[in-house]
Amino acid sequence: MTAAGSVLRDARGLDNARRALADRATPAGTLTNATLDATNAAQVAELLLAAAALRRESRGSHRRSDFTERSAQWQCHQDWSLDAHGLPEMTIRTIGHEQAPERSAA
């Protein structure tokens, strides 16, 4: 996650990190602070990787080595969350309106 989701990214690294994260085991047994922290960190990582994979441009300090230019399409705010099934969901906020949530296919 640290290498693939860092400031310089590409599709291959993001895909590899997302697969590795999906293969992680769900903690079993008694819930502890450590298992809750690990679960929360994994969910944040999943959303970060989904957002980074979907955004196919470079902007600010976040760079895609496979998409080096800015895109006017991404002059917006993204709100990410997990839906009722635990899948990443994004709402794009632009000036004056919101679009319906989209499932990340990235």
PyMOL commands that set and color helices and strands:
alter all, ss='L'
color gray80, all
select helices_A, chain A and resi 11-22+33-54+72-74
alter helices_A, ss='H'
color red, helices_A
select strands_A, chain A and resi 8-9+63-64+77-82+88-94+97-98+102-103
alter strands_A, ss='S'
color yellow, strands_A
deselect
rebuild
show_as cartoon
